[in-house]
Amino acid sequence: MKIAIIGSTGQLGTDLMKALRNEHEAIGLTHQDIEVTDYKSCLLLKKHHPDIIINTAAFHKTDQCEEEPIKTFSVNAIGARNIAAISKEIEATTVFISTDYVFDGLKNEPYTEEDTPNPINTYGISKLAGEHYTKQNPKHYIIRLASLFGVAGASGKGGNFVETMITKAKKNEPIAVVDDMWMSPTYTKDAAATIKKIVQSKLPFGTYHVTNQGYCTWFQFAKEIFKLLGLNPALTPIKTEQLKMKSKRPKFSALESIKLPKYGIQIREWKQALHDYLIEKGHIHELTPRE
Ligand SMILES: NC(=O)c1ccc[n+]([C@@H]2O[C@H](COP(=O)([O-])OP(=O)(O)OC[C@H]3O[C@@H](n4cnc5c(N)ncnc54)[C@H](OP(=O)(O)O)[C@@H]3O)[C@@H](O)[C@H]2O)c1
């Protein structure tokens, strides 16, 4: 298949390119190649005429989204609209990458594809709008991911949580991490492999939750990172309100899929994924024991 990947040098895009290019004609489109907020720029897709268009582009600095709602909606909602409209015209399948932040976090157990979104911040509202626009193309997959870590690091966020923790520990900085916000840490390599399976197996169109199995607080995630690295920095659990963030965040945004197991697709547990990430990134060696 011919598959266009928008945001191909981003954290997820990099792993999508790696996952897809051996078996498919993967067309990587960087931000320089295409501007999703500009319909005319998106017409480039017509020239390539792919079977599938995967849109990973986003403005996802959650706090900044509160200050820049127009930019946030331009990229996350209007961008999705442009891609869905062009996909529909050329009869391509649209894959829109969405987020756990479409949920309000009040459920206190993992959200499935059957739960009703109710975003509580501008980023989440804009991504939900993007989901709705994506549905204008009947041939669509909405893939909700969460708390990504991948070797490329999020270009829109300047890295990822794992690397931030490692940098702070190496500088011997005291580290305070929230212990009352729960999520599903997800390795972009596993997310990319799963997205590949979904499109390749031609699963029914619709919404899928794609995260590593299990969940934890950000503090527990940090603890596991340091345990695997054999580091022992001054790590303190704190409450979310101590951070005085501009944007509200869901307290419990872990995701699980009740659809993928029905098609025999299981994603490994987040601790195993983290271990492999640390190897891939060269932080630990292959033989470092996990437990
Ligand atoms: N990171 C997370 O923890 C997380 C969690 C849940 C869901 N998600 C979703 O997952 C997707 C991928 O995240 P990621 O971490 O891979 O992000 P990323 O590293 O920031 O990648 C996004 C890519 O899109 C490009 N891009 C940004 N704005 C664009 C625009 N207006 N037009 C065209 N391209 C544009 C970026 O290019 P430049 O950097 O050159 O601008 C970058 O290559 C996003 O849709 C995000 O909402 C992320």
The ligand as an SDF file (V2000), in Angstrom:
LIG
                    3D

 48 52  0  0  0  0  0  0  0  0999 V2000
    3.2790   13.1220   22.9700 N   0  0  0  0  0  0  0  0  0  0  0  0
    2.3400   12.5790   23.7100 C   0  0  0  0  0  0  0  0  0  0  0  0
    2.5480   12.2580   24.8920 O   0  0  0  0  0  0  0  0  0  0  0  0
    0.9720   12.3100   23.1260 C   0  0  0  0  0  0  0  0  0  0  0  0
   -0.0180   11.7250   23.9140 C   0  0  0  0  0  0  0  0  0  0  0  0
   -1.2710   11.4330   23.3440 C   0  0  0  0  0  0  0  0  0  0  0  0
   -1.5070   11.7190   22.0080 C   0  0  0  0  0  0  0  0  0  0  0  0
   -0.5200   12.3150   21.2760 N   0  0  0  0  0  0  0  0  0  0  0  0
   -0.7930   12.6120   19.8590 C   0  0  0  0  0  0  0  0  0  0  0  0
    0.1280   11.8510   19.1100 O   0  0  0  0  0  0  0  0  0  0  0  0
    0.5080   12.5490   17.9180 C   0  0  0  0  0  0  0  0  0  0  0  0
    2.0060   12.4900   17.7510 C   0  0  0  0  0  0  0  0  0  0  0  0
    2.6690   12.9860   18.8940 O   0  0  0  0  0  0  0  0  0  0  0  0
    4.2480   13.1190   18.9120 P   0  0  0  0  0  0  0  0  0  0  0  0
    4.6820   13.0270   20.3260 O   0  0  0  0  0  0  0  0  0  0  0  0
    4.8400   12.2220   17.8730 O   0  0  0  0  0  0  0  0  0  0  0  0
    4.3850   14.6450   18.4240 O   0  0  0  0  0  0  0  0  0  0  0  0
    5.5960   15.3920   17.7120 P   0  0  0  0  0  0  0  0  0  0  0  0
    6.8940   14.7030   17.9620 O   0  0  0  0  0  0  0  0  0  0  0  0
    5.4710   16.8430   18.1280 O   0  0  0  0  0  0  0  0  0  0  0  0
    5.2770   15.2260   16.1700 O   0  0  0  0  0  0  0  0  0  0  0  0
    4.3180   15.9910   15.4830 C   0  0  0  0  0  0  0  0  0  0  0  0
    4.8200   16.1810   14.0680 C   0  0  0  0  0  0  0  0  0  0  0  0
    3.8480   16.9660   13.3460 O   0  0  0  0  0  0  0  0  0  0  0  0
    4.5110   18.0760   12.7210 C   0  0  0  0  0  0  0  0  0  0  0  0
    3.5940   19.2040   12.7120 N   0  0  0  0  0  0  0  0  0  0  0  0
    3.2550   19.9930   13.7530 C   0  0  0  0  0  0  0  0  0  0  0  0
    2.3770   20.9320   13.3530 N   0  0  0  0  0  0  0  0  0  0  0  0
    2.1770   20.7410   12.0340 C   0  0  0  0  0  0  0  0  0  0  0  0
    1.3870   21.3960   11.0580 C   0  0  0  0  0  0  0  0  0  0  0  0
    0.6630   22.4740   11.3670 N   0  0  0  0  0  0  0  0  0  0  0  0
    1.3970   20.9070    9.7860 N   0  0  0  0  0  0  0  0  0  0  0  0
    2.1630   19.8390    9.4760 C   0  0  0  0  0  0  0  0  0  0  0  0
    2.9460   19.1760   10.3420 N   0  0  0  0  0  0  0  0  0  0  0  0
    2.9540   19.6260   11.6150 C   0  0  0  0  0  0  0  0  0  0  0  0
    5.7240   18.3480   13.5910 C   0  0  0  0  0  0  0  0  0  0  0  0
    6.7130   19.0430   12.8640 O   0  0  0  0  0  0  0  0  0  0  0  0
    7.5650   20.2450   13.5310 P   0  0  0  0  0  0  0  0  0  0  0  0
    8.0450   19.7300   14.8700 O   0  0  0  0  0  0  0  0  0  0  0  0
    8.6400   20.4950   12.5570 O   0  0  0  0  0  0  0  0  0  0  0  0
    6.5960   21.3880   13.7110 O   0  0  0  0  0  0  0  0  0  0  0  0
    6.1390   16.9290   13.9890 C   0  0  0  0  0  0  0  0  0  0  0  0
    6.9380   16.3550   12.9970 O   0  0  0  0  0  0  0  0  0  0  0  0
   -0.1150   13.9450   18.0400 C   0  0  0  0  0  0  0  0  0  0  0  0
   -1.2650   13.9710   17.2320 O   0  0  0  0  0  0  0  0  0  0  0  0
   -0.5220   14.0700   19.4940 C   0  0  0  0  0  0  0  0  0  0  0  0
   -1.6870   14.8620   19.6540 O   0  0  0  0  0  0  0  0  0  0  0  0
    0.7050   12.6000   21.7930 C   0  0  0  0  0  0  0  0  0  0  0  0
  1  2  1  0
  2  3  2  0
  2  4  1  0
  4  5  1  0
  4 48  2  0
  5  6  2  0
  6  7  1  0
  7  8  2  0
  8  9  1  0
  8 48  1  0
  9 10  1  0
  9 46  1  0
 10 11  1  0
 11 12  1  0
 11 44  1  0
 12 13  1  0
 13 14  1  0
 14 15  2  0
 14 16  1  0
 14 17  1  0
 17 18  1  0
 18 19  2  0
 18 20  1  0
 18 21  1  0
 21 22  1  0
 22 23  1  0
 23 24  1  0
 23 42  1  0
 24 25  1  0
 25 26  1  0
 25 36  1  0
 26 27  1  0
 26 35  1  0
 27 28  2  0
 28 29  1  0
 29 30  1  0
 29 35  2  0
 30 31  1  0
 30 32  2  0
 32 33  1  0
 33 34  2  0
 34 35  1  0
 36 37  1  0
 36 42  1  0
 37 38  1  0
 38 39  2  0
 38 40  1  0
 38 41  1  0
 42 43  1  0
 44 45  1  0
 44 46  1  0
 46 47  1  0
M  CHG  2   8   1  16  -1
M  END
$$$$
